[in-house]
Amino acid sequence: MKYMKTMAVAMVLLAGQVQAQDNPIVTTVDSMKDKAVNNKVTEFVVNEYNDIKQYQADSWQQGKDQLARNKEQIVGIFANVKDAFSHYFVKEN
């Protein structure tokens, strides 16, 4: 995650540098900030970041669901073994 943030900052700075070369005279900080934020590279990085966050959330939920299913199956196995032992080894009166 730290790598993604570093790459995002580097891309924004690189995009700002390329745009600054197109117009070497920067009149205000706000105009440069607007160019650095509103460009295709920044939009791509933000969209990828959001997609990754959504994918991770979905993956975590699938993992939690799988763990719940595994727990149910393991408890079911022990219940079946207990029933089998009580059926075959308990003497009936």
PDB file of N, CA, C and O in Angstrom:
ATOM      1  N   MET A   1       0.828  -1.181   0.000  1.00  0.00           N
ATOM      2  CA  MET A   1       0.000   0.000   0.000  1.00  0.00           C
ATOM      3  C   MET A   1       0.879   1.254   0.000  1.00  0.00           C
ATOM      4  O   MET A   1       0.568   2.244  -0.662  1.00  0.00           O
ATOM      5  N   LYS A   2       1.989   1.193   0.760  1.00  0.00           N
ATOM      6  CA  LYS A   2       2.889   2.316   0.813  1.00  0.00           C
ATOM      7  C   LYS A   2       3.506   2.549  -0.564  1.00  0.00           C
ATOM      8  O   LYS A   2       3.719   3.692  -0.967  1.00  0.00           O
ATOM      9  N   TYR A   3       3.790   1.470  -1.278  1.00  0.00           N
ATOM     10  CA  TYR A   3       4.351   1.552  -2.619  1.00  0.00           C
ATOM     11  C   TYR A   3       3.381   2.256  -3.562  1.00  0.00           C
ATOM     12  O   TYR A   3       3.783   3.085  -4.379  1.00  0.00           O
ATOM     13  N   MET A   4       2.080   1.908  -3.437  1.00  0.00           N
ATOM     14  CA  MET A   4       1.066   2.527  -4.301  1.00  0.00           C
ATOM     15  C   MET A   4       1.008   4.034  -4.059  1.00  0.00           C
ATOM     16  O   MET A   4       0.923   4.814  -5.008  1.00  0.00           O
ATOM     17  N   LYS A   5       1.055   4.439  -2.805  1.00  0.00           N
ATOM     18  CA  LYS A   5       0.986   5.864  -2.493  1.00  0.00           C
ATOM     19  C   LYS A   5       2.214   6.587  -3.038  1.00  0.00           C
ATOM     20  O   LYS A   5       2.107   7.690  -3.574  1.00  0.00           O
ATOM     21  N   THR A   6       3.380   5.961  -2.899  1.00  0.00           N
ATOM     22  CA  THR A   6       4.606   6.568  -3.402  1.00  0.00           C
ATOM     23  C   THR A   6       4.547   6.719  -4.915  1.00  0.00           C
ATOM     24  O   THR A   6       4.937   7.750  -5.463  1.00  0.00           O
ATOM     25  N   MET A   7       4.058   5.688  -5.580  1.00  0.00           N
ATOM     26  CA  MET A   7       3.952   5.751  -7.034  1.00  0.00           C
ATOM     27  C   MET A   7       2.948   6.822  -7.459  1.00  0.00           C
ATOM     28  O   MET A   7       3.169   7.519  -8.448  1.00  0.00           O
ATOM     29  N   ALA A   8       1.863   6.953  -6.729  1.00  0.00           N
ATOM     30  CA  ALA A   8       0.858   7.958  -7.068  1.00  0.00           C
ATOM     31  C   ALA A   8       1.447   9.359  -6.959  1.00  0.00           C
ATOM     32  O   ALA A   8       1.233  10.200  -7.833  1.00  0.00           O
ATOM     33  N   VAL A   9       2.182   9.603  -5.890  1.00  0.00           N
ATOM     34  CA  VAL A   9       2.795  10.927  -5.713  1.00  0.00           C
ATOM     35  C   VAL A   9       3.825  11.173  -6.806  1.00  0.00           C
ATOM     36  O   VAL A   9       3.899  12.274  -7.352  1.00  0.00           O
ATOM     37  N   ALA A  10       4.614  10.162  -7.128  1.00  0.00           N
ATOM     38  CA  ALA A  10       5.630  10.320  -8.161  1.00  0.00           C
ATOM     39  C   ALA A  10       4.988  10.619  -9.514  1.00  0.00           C
ATOM     40  O   ALA A  10       5.493  11.447 -10.272  1.00  0.00           O
ATOM     41  N   MET A  11       3.883   9.952  -9.817  1.00  0.00           N
ATOM     42  CA  MET A  11       3.212  10.188 -11.098  1.00  0.00           C
ATOM     43  C   MET A  11       2.618  11.591 -11.157  1.00  0.00           C
ATOM     44  O   MET A  11       2.666  12.249 -12.196  1.00  0.00           O
ATOM     45  N   VAL A  12       2.065  12.039 -10.051  1.00  0.00           N
ATOM     46  CA  VAL A  12       1.495  13.396 -10.022  1.00  0.00           C
ATOM     47  C   VAL A  12       2.596  14.430 -10.221  1.00  0.00           C
ATOM     48  O   VAL A  12       2.434  15.396 -10.966  1.00  0.00           O
ATOM     49  N   LEU A  13       3.721  14.210  -9.539  1.00  0.00           N
ATOM     50  CA  LEU A  13       4.829  15.152  -9.697  1.00  0.00           C
ATOM     51  C   LEU A  13       5.388  15.111 -11.117  1.00  0.00           C
ATOM     52  O   LEU A  13       5.724  16.148 -11.688  1.00  0.00           O
ATOM     53  N   LEU A  14       5.485  13.914 -11.679  1.00  0.00           N
ATOM     54  CA  LEU A  14       5.977  13.783 -13.043  1.00  0.00           C
ATOM     55  C   LEU A  14       5.018  14.461 -14.028  1.00  0.00           C
ATOM     56  O   LEU A  14       5.454  15.150 -14.950  1.00  0.00           O
ATOM     57  N   ALA A  15       3.737  14.265 -13.830  1.00  0.00           N
ATOM     58  CA  ALA A  15       2.751  14.896 -14.709  1.00  0.00           C
ATOM     59  C   ALA A  15       2.840  16.412 -14.580  1.00  0.00           C
ATOM     60  O   ALA A  15       2.737  17.127 -15.577  1.00  0.00           O
ATOM     61  N   GLY A  16       3.027  16.897 -13.377  1.00  0.00           N
ATOM     62  CA  GLY A  16       3.178  18.336 -13.175  1.00  0.00           C
ATOM     63  C   GLY A  16       4.425  18.866 -13.845  1.00  0.00           C
ATOM     64  O   GLY A  16       4.420  19.968 -14.393  1.00  0.00           O
ATOM     65  N   GLN A  17       5.486  18.095 -13.806  1.00  0.00           N
ATOM     66  CA  GLN A  17       6.737  18.499 -14.451  1.00  0.00           C
ATOM     67  C   GLN A  17       6.569  18.578 -15.960  1.00  0.00           C
ATOM     68  O   GLN A  17       7.048  19.521 -16.590  1.00  0.00           O
ATOM     69  N   VAL A  18       5.899  17.604 -16.540  1.00  0.00           N
ATOM     70  CA  VAL A  18       5.676  17.607 -17.994  1.00  0.00           C
ATOM     71  C   VAL A  18       4.832  18.811 -18.385  1.00  0.00           C
ATOM     72  O   VAL A  18       5.125  19.471 -19.382  1.00  0.00           O
ATOM     73  N   GLN A  19       3.803  19.103 -17.627  1.00  0.00           N
ATOM     74  CA  GLN A  19       2.952  20.241 -17.950  1.00  0.00           C
ATOM     75  C   GLN A  19       3.699  21.555 -17.730  1.00  0.00           C
ATOM     76  O   GLN A  19       3.472  22.525 -18.453  1.00  0.00           O
ATOM     77  N   ALA A  20       4.582  21.592 -16.744  1.00  0.00           N
ATOM     78  CA  ALA A  20       5.341  22.812 -16.507  1.00  0.00           C
ATOM     79  C   ALA A  20       6.308  23.066 -17.656  1.00  0.00           C
ATOM     80  O   ALA A  20       6.613  24.219 -17.961  1.00  0.00           O
ATOM     81  N   GLN A  21       6.792  22.010 -18.296  1.00  0.00           N
ATOM     82  CA  GLN A  21       7.683  22.185 -19.433  1.00  0.00           C
ATOM     83  C   GLN A  21       6.921  22.746 -20.634  1.00  0.00           C
ATOM     84  O   GLN A  21       7.485  23.487 -21.440  1.00  0.00           O
ATOM     85  N   ASP A  22       5.642  22.393 -20.750  1.00  0.00           N
ATOM     86  CA  ASP A  22       4.839  22.946 -21.836  1.00  0.00           C
ATOM     87  C   ASP A  22       4.681  24.458 -21.670  1.00  0.00           C
ATOM     88  O   ASP A  22       4.734  25.207 -22.646  1.00  0.00           O
ATOM     89  N   ASN A  23       4.490  24.888 -20.448  1.00  0.00           N
ATOM     90  CA  ASN A  23       4.323  26.302 -20.133  1.00  0.00           C
ATOM     91  C   ASN A  23       5.331  26.642 -19.033  1.00  0.00           C
ATOM     92  O   ASN A  23       5.022  26.485 -17.852  1.00  0.00           O
ATOM     93  N   PRO A  24       6.518  27.100 -19.397  1.00  0.00           N
ATOM     94  CA  PRO A  24       7.573  27.283 -18.405  1.00  0.00           C
ATOM     95  C   PRO A  24       7.287  28.385 -17.387  1.00  0.00           C
ATOM     96  O   PRO A  24       7.930  28.431 -16.338  1.00  0.00           O
ATOM     97  N   ILE A  25       6.354  29.256 -17.670  1.00  0.00           N
ATOM     98  CA  ILE A  25       6.047  30.330 -16.729  1.00  0.00           C
ATOM     99  C   ILE A  25       4.785  29.953 -15.972  1.00  0.00           C
ATOM    100  O   ILE A  25       3.694  29.893 -16.541  1.00  0.00           O
ATOM    101  N   VAL A  26       4.951  29.701 -14.690  1.00  0.00           N
ATOM    102  CA  VAL A  26       3.815  29.367 -13.847  1.00  0.00           C
ATOM    103  C   VAL A  26       3.432  30.645 -13.105  1.00  0.00           C
ATOM    104  O   VAL A  26       4.217  31.193 -12.332  1.00  0.00           O
ATOM    105  N   THR A  27       2.219  31.100 -13.356  1.00  0.00           N
ATOM    106  CA  THR A  27       1.825  32.386 -12.770  1.00  0.00           C
ATOM    107  C   THR A  27       1.354  32.238 -11.329  1.00  0.00           C
ATOM    108  O   THR A  27       1.702  33.055 -10.476  1.00  0.00           O
ATOM    109  N   THR A  28       0.567  31.207 -11.054  1.00  0.00           N
ATOM    110  CA  THR A  28       0.078  31.034  -9.690  1.00  0.00           C
ATOM    111  C   THR A  28       0.192  29.567  -9.273  1.00  0.00           C
ATOM    112  O   THR A  28       0.234  28.671 -10.116  1.00  0.00           O
ATOM    113  N   VAL A  29       0.239  29.348  -8.003  1.00  0.00           N
ATOM    114  CA  VAL A  29       0.296  27.988  -7.468  1.00  0.00           C
ATOM    115  C   VAL A  29      -1.021  27.267  -7.738  1.00  0.00           C
ATOM    116  O   VAL A  29      -1.028  26.066  -8.007  1.00  0.00           O
ATOM    117  N   ASP A  30      -2.128  27.989  -7.667  1.00  0.00           N
ATOM    118  CA  ASP A  30      -3.430  27.365  -7.889  1.00  0.00           C
ATOM    119  C   ASP A  30      -3.562  26.817  -9.305  1.00  0.00           C
ATOM    120  O   ASP A  30      -4.132  25.743  -9.497  1.00  0.00           O
ATOM    121  N   SER A  31      -3.051  27.527 -10.290  1.00  0.00           N
ATOM    122  CA  SER A  31      -3.153  27.018 -11.656  1.00  0.00           C
ATOM    123  C   SER A  31      -2.302  25.759 -11.827  1.00  0.00           C
ATOM    124  O   SER A  31      -2.703  24.834 -12.532  1.00  0.00           O
ATOM    125  N   MET A  32      -1.150  25.719 -11.196  1.00  0.00           N
ATOM    126  CA  MET A  32      -0.299  24.532 -11.284  1.00  0.00           C
ATOM    127  C   MET A  32      -0.926  23.366 -10.526  1.00  0.00           C
ATOM    128  O   MET A  32      -0.868  22.223 -10.980  1.00  0.00           O
ATOM    129  N   LYS A  33      -1.516  23.651  -9.387  1.00  0.00           N
ATOM    130  CA  LYS A  33      -2.173  22.607  -8.599  1.00  0.00           C
ATOM    131  C   LYS A  33      -3.341  22.013  -9.390  1.00  0.00           C
ATOM    132  O   LYS A  33      -3.572  20.804  -9.367  1.00  0.00           O
ATOM    133  N   ASP A  34      -4.065  22.878 -10.081  1.00  0.00           N
ATOM    134  CA  ASP A  34      -5.188  22.411 -10.890  1.00  0.00           C
ATOM    135  C   ASP A  34      -4.699  21.501 -12.010  1.00  0.00           C
ATOM    136  O   ASP A  34      -5.333  20.484 -12.291  1.00  0.00           O
ATOM    137  N   LYS A  35      -3.598  21.839 -12.648  1.00  0.00           N
ATOM    138  CA  LYS A  35      -3.039  21.005 -13.717  1.00  0.00           C
ATOM    139  C   LYS A  35      -2.523  19.675 -13.167  1.00  0.00           C
ATOM    140  O   LYS A  35      -2.653  18.641 -13.822  1.00  0.00           O
ATOM    141  N   ALA A  36      -1.942  19.698 -11.978  1.00  0.00           N
ATOM    142  CA  ALA A  36      -1.399  18.473 -11.393  1.00  0.00           C
ATOM    143  C   ALA A  36      -2.506  17.522 -10.953  1.00  0.00           C
ATOM    144  O   ALA A  36      -2.327  16.305 -10.994  1.00  0.00           O
ATOM    145  N   VAL A  37      -3.638  18.058 -10.537  1.00  0.00           N
ATOM    146  CA  VAL A  37      -4.724  17.218 -10.044  1.00  0.00           C
ATOM    147  C   VAL A  37      -5.643  16.759 -11.165  1.00  0.00           C
ATOM    148  O   VAL A  37      -6.093  15.613 -11.162  1.00  0.00           O
ATOM    149  N   ASN A  38      -5.923  17.614 -12.100  1.00  0.00           N
ATOM    150  CA  ASN A  38      -6.881  17.295 -13.163  1.00  0.00           C
ATOM    151  C   ASN A  38      -6.154  16.914 -14.454  1.00  0.00           C
ATOM    152  O   ASN A  38      -6.069  17.697 -15.400  1.00  0.00           O
ATOM    153  N   ASN A  39      -5.633  15.686 -14.461  1.00  0.00           N
ATOM    154  CA  ASN A  39      -5.029  15.177 -15.694  1.00  0.00           C
ATOM    155  C   ASN A  39      -5.272  13.678 -15.781  1.00  0.00           C
ATOM    156  O   ASN A  39      -5.742  13.059 -14.826  1.00  0.00           O
ATOM    157  N   LYS A  40      -4.951  13.101 -16.928  1.00  0.00           N
ATOM    158  CA  LYS A  40      -5.259  11.693 -17.187  1.00  0.00           C
ATOM    159  C   LYS A  40      -4.483  10.758 -16.273  1.00  0.00           C
ATOM    160  O   LYS A  40      -5.019   9.742 -15.830  1.00  0.00           O
ATOM    161  N   VAL A  41      -3.236  11.085 -15.985  1.00  0.00           N
ATOM    162  CA  VAL A  41      -2.411  10.218 -15.144  1.00  0.00           C
ATOM    163  C   VAL A  41      -2.979  10.153 -13.732  1.00  0.00           C
ATOM    164  O   VAL A  41      -3.094   9.074 -13.152  1.00  0.00           O
ATOM    165  N   THR A  42      -3.330  11.296 -13.189  1.00  0.00           N
ATOM    166  CA  THR A  42      -3.883  11.330 -11.843  1.00  0.00           C
ATOM    167  C   THR A  42      -5.206  10.589 -11.788  1.00  0.00           C
ATOM    168  O   THR A  42      -5.462   9.843 -10.843  1.00  0.00           O
ATOM    169  N   GLU A  43      -6.036  10.785 -12.779  1.00  0.00           N
ATOM    170  CA  GLU A  43      -7.314  10.073 -12.811  1.00  0.00           C
ATOM    171  C   GLU A  43      -7.098   8.568 -12.893  1.00  0.00           C
ATOM    172  O   GLU A  43      -7.799   7.804 -12.230  1.00  0.00           O
ATOM    173  N   PHE A  44      -6.132   8.134 -13.703  1.00  0.00           N
ATOM    174  CA  PHE A  44      -5.826   6.708 -13.827  1.00  0.00           C
ATOM    175  C   PHE A  44      -5.368   6.132 -12.482  1.00  0.00           C
ATOM    176  O   PHE A  44      -5.832   5.069 -12.069  1.00  0.00           O
ATOM    177  N   VAL A  45      -4.467   6.830 -11.810  1.00  0.00           N
ATOM    178  CA  VAL A  45      -3.944   6.345 -10.530  1.00  0.00           C
ATOM    179  C   VAL A  45      -5.052   6.282  -9.485  1.00  0.00           C
ATOM    180  O   VAL A  45      -5.141   5.308  -8.737  1.00  0.00           O
ATOM    181  N   VAL A  46      -5.880   7.287  -9.427  1.00  0.00           N
ATOM    182  CA  VAL A  46      -6.977   7.301  -8.464  1.00  0.00           C
ATOM    183  C   VAL A  46      -7.967   6.175  -8.758  1.00  0.00           C
ATOM    184  O   VAL A  46      -8.429   5.502  -7.837  1.00  0.00           O
ATOM    185  N   ASN A  47      -8.294   5.966 -10.027  1.00  0.00           N
ATOM    186  CA  ASN A  47      -9.211   4.886 -10.396  1.00  0.00           C
ATOM    187  C   ASN A  47      -8.623   3.528 -10.058  1.00  0.00           C
ATOM    188  O   ASN A  47      -9.333   2.660  -9.551  1.00  0.00           O
ATOM    189  N   GLU A  48      -7.334   3.325 -10.329  1.00  0.00           N
ATOM    190  CA  GLU A  48      -6.688   2.047  -9.995  1.00  0.00           C
ATOM    191  C   GLU A  48      -6.680   1.835  -8.490  1.00  0.00           C
ATOM    192  O   GLU A  48      -6.935   0.728  -8.016  1.00  0.00           O
ATOM    193  N   TYR A  49      -6.390   2.880  -7.744  1.00  0.00           N
ATOM    194  CA  TYR A  49      -6.376   2.793  -6.282  1.00  0.00           C
ATOM    195  C   TYR A  49      -7.754   2.389  -5.762  1.00  0.00           C
ATOM    196  O   TYR A  49      -7.856   1.519  -4.897  1.00  0.00           O
ATOM    197  N   ASN A  50      -8.793   2.999  -6.271  1.00  0.00           N
ATOM    198  CA  ASN A  50     -10.153   2.661  -5.843  1.00  0.00           C
ATOM    199  C   ASN A  50     -10.528   1.240  -6.247  1.00  0.00           C
ATOM    200  O   ASN A  50     -11.180   0.532  -5.480  1.00  0.00           O
ATOM    201  N   ASP A  51     -10.125   0.818  -7.438  1.00  0.00           N
ATOM    202  CA  ASP A  51     -10.391  -0.558  -7.869  1.00  0.00           C
ATOM    203  C   ASP A  51      -9.687  -1.566  -6.975  1.00  0.00           C
ATOM    204  O   ASP A  51     -10.261  -2.596  -6.623  1.00  0.00           O
ATOM    205  N   ILE A  52      -8.454  -1.274  -6.609  1.00  0.00           N
ATOM    206  CA  ILE A  52      -7.695  -2.178  -5.735  1.00  0.00           C
ATOM    207  C   ILE A  52      -8.345  -2.259  -4.361  1.00  0.00           C
ATOM    208  O   ILE A  52      -8.460  -3.345  -3.793  1.00  0.00           O
ATOM    209  N   LYS A  53      -8.771  -1.122  -3.825  1.00  0.00           N
ATOM    210  CA  LYS A  53      -9.437  -1.134  -2.519  1.00  0.00           C
ATOM    211  C   LYS A  53     -10.712  -1.966  -2.562  1.00  0.00           C
ATOM    212  O   LYS A  53     -10.994  -2.719  -1.630  1.00  0.00           O
ATOM    213  N   GLN A  54     -11.479  -1.835  -3.632  1.00  0.00           N
ATOM    214  CA  GLN A  54     -12.722  -2.603  -3.762  1.00  0.00           C
ATOM    215  C   GLN A  54     -12.421  -4.089  -3.897  1.00  0.00           C
ATOM    216  O   GLN A  54     -13.095  -4.917  -3.284  1.00  0.00           O
ATOM    217  N   TYR A  55     -11.415  -4.435  -4.693  1.00  0.00           N
ATOM    218  CA  TYR A  55     -11.025  -5.835  -4.874  1.00  0.00           C
ATOM    219  C   TYR A  55     -10.588  -6.439  -3.542  1.00  0.00           C
ATOM    220  O   TYR A  55     -10.962  -7.567  -3.221  1.00  0.00           O
ATOM    221  N   GLN A  56      -9.802  -5.696  -2.769  1.00  0.00           N
ATOM    222  CA  GLN A  56      -9.340  -6.203  -1.478  1.00  0.00           C
ATOM    223  C   GLN A  56     -10.502  -6.395  -0.517  1.00  0.00           C
ATOM    224  O   GLN A  56     -10.538  -7.381   0.219  1.00  0.00           O
ATOM    225  N   ALA A  57     -11.440  -5.478  -0.512  1.00  0.00           N
ATOM    226  CA  ALA A  57     -12.607  -5.621   0.365  1.00  0.00           C
ATOM    227  C   ALA A  57     -13.405  -6.861  -0.017  1.00  0.00           C
ATOM    228  O   ALA A  57     -13.839  -7.614   0.856  1.00  0.00           O
ATOM    229  N   ASP A  58     -13.601  -7.078  -1.314  1.00  0.00           N
ATOM    230  CA  ASP A  58     -14.327  -8.264  -1.776  1.00  0.00           C
ATOM    231  C   ASP A  58     -13.573  -9.543  -1.420  1.00  0.00           C
ATOM    232  O   ASP A  58     -14.180 -10.528  -0.999  1.00  0.00           O
ATOM    233  N   SER A  59     -12.257  -9.527  -1.587  1.00  0.00           N
ATOM    234  CA  SER A  59     -11.442 -10.707  -1.289  1.00  0.00           C
ATOM    235  C   SER A  59     -11.486 -11.037   0.194  1.00  0.00           C
ATOM    236  O   SER A  59     -11.584 -12.203   0.574  1.00  0.00           O
ATOM    237  N   TRP A  60     -11.412 -10.011   1.029  1.00  0.00           N
ATOM    238  CA  TRP A  60     -11.485 -10.245   2.474  1.00  0.00           C
ATOM    239  C   TRP A  60     -12.831 -10.854   2.841  1.00  0.00           C
ATOM    240  O   TRP A  60     -12.895 -11.764   3.668  1.00  0.00           O
ATOM    241  N   GLN A  61     -13.886 -10.370   2.244  1.00  0.00           N
ATOM    242  CA  GLN A  61     -15.215 -10.912   2.545  1.00  0.00           C
ATOM    243  C   GLN A  61     -15.327 -12.361   2.089  1.00  0.00           C
ATOM    244  O   GLN A  61     -15.902 -13.186   2.798  1.00  0.00           O
ATOM    245  N   GLN A  62     -14.792 -12.679   0.927  1.00  0.00           N
ATOM    246  CA  GLN A  62     -14.808 -14.059   0.460  1.00  0.00           C
ATOM    247  C   GLN A  62     -14.004 -14.959   1.395  1.00  0.00           C
ATOM    248  O   GLN A  62     -14.404 -16.093   1.659  1.00  0.00           O
ATOM    249  N   GLY A  63     -12.883 -14.465   1.892  1.00  0.00           N
ATOM    250  CA  GLY A  63     -12.072 -15.233   2.838  1.00  0.00           C
ATOM    251  C   GLY A  63     -12.821 -15.488   4.131  1.00  0.00           C
ATOM    252  O   GLY A  63     -12.776 -16.596   4.665  1.00  0.00           O
ATOM    253  N   LYS A  64     -13.510 -14.479   4.640  1.00  0.00           N
ATOM    254  CA  LYS A  64     -14.289 -14.651   5.868  1.00  0.00           C
ATOM    255  C   LYS A  64     -15.407 -15.663   5.666  1.00  0.00           C
ATOM    256  O   LYS A  64     -15.663 -16.491   6.541  1.00  0.00           O
ATOM    257  N   ASP A  65     -16.073 -15.602   4.519  1.00  0.00           N
ATOM    258  CA  ASP A  65     -17.138 -16.561   4.221  1.00  0.00           C
ATOM    259  C   ASP A  65     -16.588 -17.979   4.138  1.00  0.00           C
ATOM    260  O   ASP A  65     -17.209 -18.924   4.625  1.00  0.00           O
ATOM    261  N   GLN A  66     -15.425 -18.123   3.520  1.00  0.00           N
ATOM    262  CA  GLN A  66     -14.812 -19.446   3.396  1.00  0.00           C
ATOM    263  C   GLN A  66     -14.419 -19.994   4.766  1.00  0.00           C
ATOM    264  O   GLN A  66     -14.605 -21.183   5.027  1.00  0.00           O
ATOM    265  N   LEU A  67     -13.883 -19.151   5.639  1.00  0.00           N
ATOM    266  CA  LEU A  67     -13.538 -19.607   6.988  1.00  0.00           C
ATOM    267  C   LEU A  67     -14.781 -20.068   7.745  1.00  0.00           C
ATOM    268  O   LEU A  67     -14.730 -21.056   8.477  1.00  0.00           O
ATOM    269  N   ALA A  68     -15.882 -19.368   7.577  1.00  0.00           N
ATOM    270  CA  ALA A  68     -17.125 -19.774   8.243  1.00  0.00           C
ATOM    271  C   ALA A  68     -17.598 -21.128   7.726  1.00  0.00           C
ATOM    272  O   ALA A  68     -18.032 -21.976   8.506  1.00  0.00           O
ATOM    273  N   ARG A  69     -17.514 -21.331   6.416  1.00  0.00           N
ATOM    274  CA  ARG A  69     -17.907 -22.633   5.844  1.00  0.00           C
ATOM    275  C   ARG A  69     -16.990 -23.753   6.331  1.00  0.00           C
ATOM    276  O   ARG A  69     -17.457 -24.851   6.635  1.00  0.00           O
ATOM    277  N   ASN A  70     -15.690 -23.480   6.406  1.00  0.00           N
ATOM    278  CA  ASN A  70     -14.744 -24.483   6.893  1.00  0.00           C
ATOM    279  C   ASN A  70     -15.039 -24.863   8.337  1.00  0.00           C
ATOM    280  O   ASN A  70     -14.978 -26.039   8.696  1.00  0.00           O
ATOM    281  N   LYS A  71     -15.360 -23.873   9.168  1.00  0.00           N
ATOM    282  CA  LYS A  71     -15.679 -24.143  10.570  1.00  0.00           C
ATOM    283  C   LYS A  71     -16.906 -25.041  10.671  1.00  0.00           C
ATOM    284  O   LYS A  71     -16.926 -25.987  11.458  1.00  0.00           O
ATOM    285  N   GLU A  72     -17.927 -24.744   9.875  1.00  0.00           N
ATOM    286  CA  GLU A  72     -19.141 -25.566   9.900  1.00  0.00           C
ATOM    287  C   GLU A  72     -18.837 -27.003   9.483  1.00  0.00           C
ATOM    288  O   GLU A  72     -19.369 -27.943  10.074  1.00  0.00           O
ATOM    289  N   GLN A  73     -17.991 -27.181   8.477  1.00  0.00           N
ATOM    290  CA  GLN A  73     -17.648 -28.523   8.022  1.00  0.00           C
ATOM    291  C   GLN A  73     -16.854 -29.285   9.079  1.00  0.00           C
ATOM    292  O   GLN A  73     -17.091 -30.474   9.292  1.00  0.00           O
ATOM    293  N   ILE A  74     -15.919 -28.614   9.739  1.00  0.00           N
ATOM    294  CA  ILE A  74     -15.115 -29.279  10.766  1.00  0.00           C
ATOM    295  C   ILE A  74     -15.976 -29.670  11.950  1.00  0.00           C
ATOM    296  O   ILE A  74     -15.837 -30.776  12.472  1.00  0.00           O
ATOM    297  N   VAL A  75     -16.861 -28.788  12.385  1.00  0.00           N
ATOM    298  CA  VAL A  75     -17.771 -29.116  13.479  1.00  0.00           C
ATOM    299  C   VAL A  75     -18.673 -30.284  13.071  1.00  0.00           C
ATOM    300  O   VAL A  75     -18.971 -31.151  13.893  1.00  0.00           O
ATOM    301  N   GLY A  76     -19.103 -30.312  11.824  1.00  0.00           N
ATOM    302  CA  GLY A  76     -19.933 -31.402  11.325  1.00  0.00           C
ATOM    303  C   GLY A  76     -19.197 -32.731  11.339  1.00  0.00           C
ATOM    304  O   GLY A  76     -19.789 -33.765  11.646  1.00  0.00           O
ATOM    305  N   ILE A  77     -17.907 -32.715  11.007  1.00  0.00           N
ATOM    306  CA  ILE A  77     -17.118 -33.955  11.024  1.00  0.00           C
ATOM    307  C   ILE A  77     -17.048 -34.508  12.440  1.00  0.00           C
ATOM    308  O   ILE A  77     -17.249 -35.704  12.650  1.00  0.00           O
ATOM    309  N   PHE A  78     -16.763 -33.646  13.412  1.00  0.00           N
ATOM    310  CA  PHE A  78     -16.674 -34.107  14.800  1.00  0.00           C
ATOM    311  C   PHE A  78     -18.012 -34.628  15.299  1.00  0.00           C
ATOM    312  O   PHE A  78     -18.058 -35.601  16.052  1.00  0.00           O
ATOM    313  N   ALA A  79     -19.083 -34.001  14.894  1.00  0.00           N
ATOM    314  CA  ALA A  79     -20.412 -34.475  15.298  1.00  0.00           C
ATOM    315  C   ALA A  79     -20.676 -35.855  14.694  1.00  0.00           C
ATOM    316  O   ALA A  79     -21.228 -36.721  15.372  1.00  0.00           O
ATOM    317  N   ASN A  80     -20.297 -36.073  13.450  1.00  0.00           N
ATOM    318  CA  ASN A  80     -20.482 -37.382  12.813  1.00  0.00           C
ATOM    319  C   ASN A  80     -19.642 -38.455  13.496  1.00  0.00           C
ATOM    320  O   ASN A  80     -20.118 -39.571  13.704  1.00  0.00           O
ATOM    321  N   VAL A  81     -18.404 -38.134  13.847  1.00  0.00           N
ATOM    322  CA  VAL A  81     -17.545 -39.100  14.541  1.00  0.00           C
ATOM    323  C   VAL A  81     -18.139 -39.443  15.902  1.00  0.00           C
ATOM    324  O   VAL A  81     -18.151 -40.610  16.294  1.00  0.00           O
ATOM    325  N   LYS A  82     -18.625 -38.456  16.616  1.00  0.00           N
ATOM    326  CA  LYS A  82     -19.233 -38.690  17.932  1.00  0.00           C
ATOM    327  C   LYS A  82     -20.460 -39.599  17.787  1.00  0.00           C
ATOM    328  O   LYS A  82     -20.632 -40.535  18.568  1.00  0.00           O
ATOM    329  N   ASP A  83     -21.294 -39.332  16.811  1.00  0.00           N
ATOM    330  CA  ASP A  83     -22.480 -40.164  16.588  1.00  0.00           C
ATOM    331  C   ASP A  83     -22.088 -41.594  16.228  1.00  0.00           C
ATOM    332  O   ASP A  83     -22.727 -42.541  16.686  1.00  0.00           O
ATOM    333  N   ALA A  84     -21.056 -41.764  15.421  1.00  0.00           N
ATOM    334  CA  ALA A  84     -20.608 -43.099  15.026  1.00  0.00           C
ATOM    335  C   ALA A  84     -20.098 -43.876  16.238  1.00  0.00           C
ATOM    336  O   ALA A  84     -20.426 -45.052  16.392  1.00  0.00           O
ATOM    337  N   PHE A  85     -19.301 -43.239  17.103  1.00  0.00           N
ATOM    338  CA  PHE A  85     -18.799 -43.918  18.292  1.00  0.00           C
ATOM    339  C   PHE A  85     -19.935 -44.286  19.238  1.00  0.00           C
ATOM    340  O   PHE A  85     -19.962 -45.384  19.793  1.00  0.00           O
ATOM    341  N   SER A  86     -20.861 -43.369  19.415  1.00  0.00           N
ATOM    342  CA  SER A  86     -21.977 -43.678  20.328  1.00  0.00           C
ATOM    343  C   SER A  86     -22.865 -44.780  19.749  1.00  0.00           C
ATOM    344  O   SER A  86     -23.453 -45.548  20.511  1.00  0.00           O
ATOM    345  N   HIS A  87     -22.975 -44.874  18.467  1.00  0.00           N
ATOM    346  CA  HIS A  87     -23.808 -45.897  17.839  1.00  0.00           C
ATOM    347  C   HIS A  87     -23.161 -47.282  17.942  1.00  0.00           C
ATOM    348  O   HIS A  87     -23.842 -48.265  18.233  1.00  0.00           O
ATOM    349  N   TYR A  88     -21.860 -47.358  17.706  1.00  0.00           N
ATOM    350  CA  TYR A  88     -21.203 -48.664  17.652  1.00  0.00           C
ATOM    351  C   TYR A  88     -20.609 -49.131  18.977  1.00  0.00           C
ATOM    352  O   TYR A  88     -20.443 -50.334  19.178  1.00  0.00           O
ATOM    353  N   PHE A  89     -20.287 -48.222  19.877  1.00  0.00           N
ATOM    354  CA  PHE A  89     -19.572 -48.639  21.084  1.00  0.00           C
ATOM    355  C   PHE A  89     -20.348 -48.470  22.368  1.00  0.00           C
ATOM    356  O   PHE A  89     -19.856 -48.878  23.420  1.00  0.00           O
ATOM    357  N   VAL A  90     -21.506 -47.905  22.343  1.00  0.00           N
ATOM    358  CA  VAL A  90     -22.309 -47.753  23.546  1.00  0.00           C
ATOM    359  C   VAL A  90     -23.253 -48.937  23.634  1.00  0.00           C
ATOM    360  O   VAL A  90     -23.989 -49.239  22.695  1.00  0.00           O
ATOM    361  N   LYS A  91     -23.216 -49.611  24.795  1.00  0.00           N
ATOM    362  CA  LYS A  91     -24.073 -50.786  24.966  1.00  0.00           C
ATOM    363  C   LYS A  91     -25.490 -50.327  25.276  1.00  0.00           C
ATOM    364  O   LYS A  91     -25.722 -49.424  26.080  1.00  0.00           O
ATOM    365  N   GLU A  92     -26.408 -50.975  24.617  1.00  0.00           N
ATOM    366  CA  GLU A  92     -27.799 -50.648  24.853  1.00  0.00           C
ATOM    367  C   GLU A  92     -28.326 -51.558  25.949  1.00  0.00           C
ATOM    368  O   GLU A  92     -27.986 -52.741  25.971  1.00  0.00           O
ATOM    369  N   ASN A  93     -29.126 -51.058  26.838  1.00  0.00           N
ATOM    370  CA  ASN A  93     -29.676 -51.853  27.947  1.00  0.00           C
ATOM    371  C   ASN A  93     -31.022 -52.382  27.625  1.00  0.00           C
ATOM    372  O   ASN A  93     -31.627 -53.070  28.446  1.00  0.00           O
TER     373      ASN A  93
END
